[in-house]
Amino acid sequence: MWSGPDFNLKFETKAHEDKINGVILLNDNKFLSYSEDKLLKVWGLKDGRLLSTFSGHEDEVYSASQLSNSDIISCSGDGKLRLWNLSGESKAVMSGHEYSVWDAIQLENQNIVSRSALQGGVKIWDKDGILLFTLNGHSEGSAINGLMNMGKGRALSWSTDGSLRLFDSNDGSEKYILRGHVDPVQGALEIGPKLLVSWSYDGALKLWDLSLKDIQSKGSDKHSDQVRMISRFNKDLLISSSWDGSIKIWSSLNGKVVRTLKAGFGPVQDFVIVNSSCVVAATWDSFADVWDVLNGKLVARLDCLNQSPTLLKVFNENKVLAVSSNRLITWDLETNSIFYQIEAHAEEITEICLFEHCVVSCAEDGTIKS
């Protein structure tokens, strides 16, 4: 754990015996880590003290989240989900997936939706871990790439079969099938009431209006390679990054490209929006590019000291924190200069979480620092 503004090391611990896959913030000044060593652990945010260890999975833990009742749900390569209380006691083992379970989300009606690798990969459970429905709508042999909460007990899934499907967890019924992508769908984002954007390996964005009886996608422009991520810039514009090395600004009204930004080379690893006017993009050439989105001007190139940045976070409005292999680098965008940099871990950093007054980082060496 690192405290700002000078990133003083508050504590570090050998938390796991294998790569840490992620950390999440919990209630009451606690955070949770999960790892390839099959364990989850809860820590005190103020002093880094180990509070509880969750043991029971038979393979690595891919994801974890906190439910509305403060219980923890975890997903594992052993094909199971588990419900835990904060003391690490197992409350339910949710069996039924044939393959690794990637993640799970909880909906407003308290039902839990999980996704696994292949056919039958979407399952709906009640809050106590009882299996309610198995959804088999996506094509046989396809993988479920993601899930999103759509409100009112509904959820959206998207798949390698190129489709998205909206379903109701109350009765397991399928409401809409959205077809238009020719390659696997990588993600989706809700951009307005009953308005969606989805993106794909085919480099295209698709806009969907779920209020229409005959749902057809809008969007004909595309990246020349797969889209990595999309964010909403304002009510009229979307921003996307791609393996083709570019960032594109899109109209959220008609799906047309307004502007293309390209400075470095190789895939754009990550980007963040700063001060509602600029976007900072991490590129493969060891720089982070700062763009004025509205006029398309390259404002600055921030040097990552010969290592490609992979993760970006914004804090204090005008400062950007970057992960560059095993280092943490902070830039002040008012001066476009390095504010602070440190070799934080012995091996590559896998995840960072920003809290109000500190940063937690975890790495492939199994350590957590804060």
N, C-alpha and C positions, 0 to 999 in steps of 0.2 A: 504494500500500500504506500502510495506516494502522496504527500501533502503539498499543496501549492502555496505560493506561486513558484517556489524554487525546487519543487519535487524532492523534498526531504524524505528519506526512507523512514516510514513509521514502523513497519515490521516486514520480515520475510520469513517464510517457513517452507520446509520440504513437505508439501501438502499431500502429494500422491507419488506412487511408485512408477507412474507412466504418464504419458502426455495428458495434460488437462484440456478437455474439450471446451469448457466454458465456465463462466461464473455469472450468477444472477443476484440481484439485490432482493432481500426479503424484508418483511416487516420488522419493526423493533430493532433497527441498527444491526442487522445480521446480513450475511451473504452466504451463498451456497456455491460450492465448486463440484464439478463432476468430471470423470476421467476415464481413460482407457483401462485403468486398473480395476474397473467394475464398481467403484465406490462413489458415493456422494458424501460431502462433508459440509457442516454448517459452522461458520466462524463469526466471532464478534467483530463488528466493523471498527469499534474504537480501539481494541487492543490486540486483535488478531488471534484471540484465544479460540482453540478448537472446542466447540460446544457439543457436537454429536456427529456420529459416523453412521451412514446408511449402508448396510451390507446385505446382499441378497441376490443381486443380479449375477448372471453367469457369463456375461460378456460385457464389452465396454458400454458405457452410458453415453448416448448420443445427445440427449437433451433433457432438460428439466424445467419445470415452471411451478409457480405457486398458485393454488386455486383460491377461490373466493373465501373459503373457510380456513385459509392459511395452511392447509395440508400441501404436501409436495407430490407432484406426479413426475415420474421419470420414465424414459424410453431407452430401450437397450437393443444391442445386437443379438440378445438371446430370444428375441421375438415377443417379449413381455413388456407390459407397463406395470409399474408398481405405485401404489398410494402409500404415503408415509406421513406420520405426524412429525413435528419439528424436533422431537427427541430421537428420531431415527427408528421408531417402531413401525414395522410394516403393517398396514391396515388392510391391504388387498393386493393380490397378485392377479393381474388382468391378462389372461391367456386367450389366444384365439388367432393371433397373427401367425402366419406360417414362416415369415421372413423377418428380418430386422425391422424394428419400429424406429422411425426417424424422429417424429415429434408428435405432440398432441396439443390441442387448444380447448379451452372451456368456453361455452356459449352462455348467453344470458339466462337460459332456462336451466343452467347448471349441468347440462349434458356435456360430455367430453367426446371429442372427435380425434381419432388417431389415424396416422397414415403409415403404411409399410411399403415394401419394395414393389411387390407385383400384384397380380389380379386378386381382387377381394381385399385390397390394401386399405380401404377406408372403412373404419368401424366406429359405431356410435355406442357410448357407454353412459350409464347414469352416474351421478356424483359419487356413488358408493363402489363403482367399478364393476357393475353388472352389465354384461353385453346386451344391448338392445337390438341393434341392426348391423348387418354387413352389407355394404354397397358394392355392387359388381358392375356398375354402369360403364366404366372405362374399358377399352378393348382388352381382350385376353392377352396376357404377356406384357402389358404396358406397366410402367412404373408411375406412382403418384408423386409428382414433384413438389406439391405444396398444398397448404390449406389456409383459408382465411375466414374469419368470423364476419358474417354479413348481417347480424342482428336478427332479433325475433326467432331465435333458435335455428337459424339457417346458416349454412356454411358453403363455401366454394372450394372445389378441388380442381387441380389441373394436372395434366399427365403428359407422358411421352407420346401418347396417341394423337397429340395436337389439339385436344379439346379441353374445355372447361365445363364443369357441371355444378349447378346450384341445387342443393338438396335441403330438405327440412328434417332436422334431427328429431322432431316431435313424433313423426310417423315413418321416417326413413324413405320418404317419397322424393323423387327427382323432379324439380320444377323446370329447369331450363338446361339445354345442351347448347353450348356455344362452340361452333365449328368455324374455322377460318384459317388457322395456322396450318402450315404444311409440315412443320417440324415440331419437336417436343416444346411444350410451353414451359417457360422457366419461372414465370411469376405473374402476379396480378396486383393491381392497386385500385382501391375505390377512390374516385376523384370527385364524386358528387352524389346526390341522391339518385340511386339506381343507375349510376354511370360508372363504368369500369374501363381500365386500360390493362391489356395483357401483353406480354412480350415473349419472344421465342428464339430458339436456335436459328431460325430462318432470318434473323435480323430485323424482323418487322414488329411494329406495334399495331395493336388492334383496339379500337374504341367500341364499346358496347353500351347500348341504351336498353336497360332491362324493363323500361316502361312501355316499350313497343311490343305489340303482339307478335310481329314477325321480326325477330332479333337478327340483324345483319351487322357485320363489323364494318367500321370505317377505317381507312388507313391504307395507303399504297406506297408511301416512301419507306425506306428501310436502311439499316446499316448493312455493310457488306460482309459482316460476320455476326456471330451471336451476341445478343444483348446481355449485359451483365446485371445492370440494375437501373431502376427508374425512380425518380422522385418528383413530387409536385413543386414547381417553383413559385407559381401564383395561380390565381383562378383561371388564367388563360393559357399558361405555358407548363409543359412538362420537360424534364431533363433526363436524358438516357446516356449510359456509357456502354462501350462495346469492346469486344476483342479486336475490332478493326482499328483501335487506337484513337477513336474519336468520341467526342461528346456532341450530342445533337439536341437542339432546342425545338420542341414540337408544339403545335397548336393543339390544345385539348378540345377544340371545337370540331376540327375536321381531320386531325391526324397528319397534317402536312408538316414537313420540316421547315422551320423558320430560319435556322442558322446551324452551321456545322463548325465546331471548334476542334482544332487539331494542332498540337505543337510538338509533343514528344513522339516516341515510337513504341510499338508494342501495345498490348492490351491496357486499357484504363482499369487499374486495380480497384479503385474506390473513388468516390467524390463526396463532398459535403457542400452545403449551401451556407454562406456566411452573410449576415447583415441584410438578407433579402435582396441582395444585388449581385453578389459574386459567387462563383463556384470554384472550389479548389479541387483539382483532379490529380490523383496519384498515377504516375506513368512508369513504364519499365525502364526508362533511361535515368533513373535515380533523381528525378525531380518531381516536384508538385507544382502544377501550373495554376495560377490564379487568373480567372477570367471575369471581366465585366460582362454579365450575361446579356444585358439589353443592347449594348453596342458591339458585342463580339470582340472586344479588345483584350489582348493578352496583357495583363497588368504586371505580372512578375512570374519568374521561375525560381522556386525555392529549392535549394540544393540539399539533397538527402545524404550527402557525403559518401557517394559511390555505392549506395545500397538502395534498391528499389523500395519505395514505401508500399505497404500493403493494406493498412488500415488508417483511416482519418477520423478524428473527432473534433468538434468545436466546443470551446469553453471561453468564458469571459468575453463573449461577443466577438472579439477581434483576434483571438488566438486559436491556432490549429495545432492539435497534437497528432503526430504521426508515429506509426509503428514501422520501423525499417529494420527487418530481420530481428536482432536481439536488442535493438536500441529504441529509446523513446526520444523524439525530437519535437520541440515546441517552437513554432514561429509566431512572431508578432506581426500581424498583417498591416499595422500602421507604419512599420518601418521595413517590412519584408525581410526581416533578419531573424536568425536563430536566437530565440530567447533562452533556451535551455536544451541540452542534449546529454544523454547518459546511456552507457551500456548497462541495461537493466537486468539482463538475464544471461546465463551461459549459453542458452540455445534460443531458437526462434520463438518469439512471442506469438501466442495463438489467439489471445483475446484480451481486450481491455474494457473496463467499465468505469465510466465517470460518475462519481457521486458529488454531493454538494461541495465538499471541501477536500476531496482526495480522489486518487485514481487507484484502482486495483488492476494488476496485470498478472497474467498466468502464461506459462510457457511449456515447450516440449520437454524441458528438463524436470518437469513435475513440481516446480516451485510456484508459489503465490507470493507476490510482494505488494505491499500497500503503504 
